[in-house]
Amino acid sequence: MPPKDELEEAKLKDLVDRVMDAFGELDNRSGKRHFPVTKFNRFRSAVFDYWAAMSERDWLHRDVAGVVNGLRDYLELQHHKTPSDVWWKIDQMEVLLFSNYNAYPEHGTPYNPENTS
C-alpha cells in the first residue's frame, strides 16, 4: 500500500483535474447563445470539493487559483447573457478559496452537494 502522503497527493491531483476538466467544459460552452448553467454548476461543485480538501492547507494549486481568480473577467468577456445569480456564486467561490470565508451565509453552508445550484 502506498504511503499516506502519496495517497493524499493522488487525491489532490484528482480534485485539481476535476476542477480543470469542469472549467474546460464550461469554456467550450461559453460564448454560445445560452449560458451553460449545468456546466457552471459542475465547475462550482468541483471547486467546492477542492476547497473542502484544501481548507486546512496554506497553499493552492496554481491552475485552480488561476481559473477561479479570472472567472469573472473571463465570463464578462465571453458571455454577455450570464444569469445574475452567477455573479454572487463566483464571489463566493473566490472568497472561500482565497480567504476560507463564506461571504454569503444567508445561502447556507457553501459546501453542500445538494445545494450547489
N, C-alpha and C positions, 0 to 999 in steps of 0.2 A: 504494500500500500504506500502511495506517495506521502511524503511529509506534509504536515498541515499547511505550511507556507505555500507549497506547490498547489494544493487543492484550493486554497484561498485565492492565489494568483489566477488559477484557471477560472474560478467563479467570477472574479472581477473582469477578466478578459471577455467572458461570455456576456456579461452585462454591458460592457463597452460596445461589443459587437452588436448587441441587440439595439442599443441606442443609435448607433451609426446606421444600421440597416433600416431602422424605422425612419430616420432622417432621410435616407436615400429614397425611400418610397414616398415620403412627403415631398421631397424635392422633385421627383419625377411627375408628381400630380400637380405641383404648383404652377400657376400661370394658366391653368385651364379655366373653363367657364365658371365652374362652381368650386368653391373652396373644399378641399379634401378633408372634411371633418373626421372621418373614420381614420385616415392616415395620421392626422394630427393627434387624435386621442391615443393611437397606438404609440406614437412618439412620446407623448406625455406620460403614458404608463411606463414606458421603458426608462424614462428619466427618473420617475419616482422610485422604481425598483433600484436603479443605480444609486440614487440619493440615500435610500434606506440602507444599502450596503456600505456606503462611503461616509455616512454621517459622523462616525466616530474617528475618522481619519483627518489628518491635517493637509491633505493634498487631493487633487483631482486629476483625472486623465486629461491631457491637453485637448484631444479631439472632442471629447464630450463638452468640456468648458467652452471650446470654440463654437460649437453649433448652438449651444444654449445661449451663450452671450450674444451671438449675432442673429438669432432667430427673428427678433422684432424687425430689425432693419431689413433682413432678407425678405420677410413676408410683405413689408411695406413696398419693396421694390418689385416683387414678383406677383403679388396677388392683390388686386385693388378691391376685391369683394370679400375681405376677411370678416367673418362674423364678430360683432363687438365683444362677445364673451371670451374670445380667444385672447384678447389683449391682457386681461387680468390673469388668465391662465399662464401666459408667458411670464408675466411679472412674478407670479407665484413660483414657477419653476426656477427663475433666476435667483430669487431671494432664498429659496430653500437650498439650492445647490451652492450658492456662494456665501450665504450667511447663516445657513441652518436655522432659519426663522420662517414661520408661517405668516406671511403678510396678509392673509385672508382667512382669519379664524372663523368668520361668520359662515364660511363654506364648509366647515368641519375639518376633520383630520385630512391633510392632503394625500396621505398615502393610504388609500382605500380602493382596492381594485374594483369594487362595485360602484365607486363614486368618482370615476375619473372623467366623467362627461363634462 
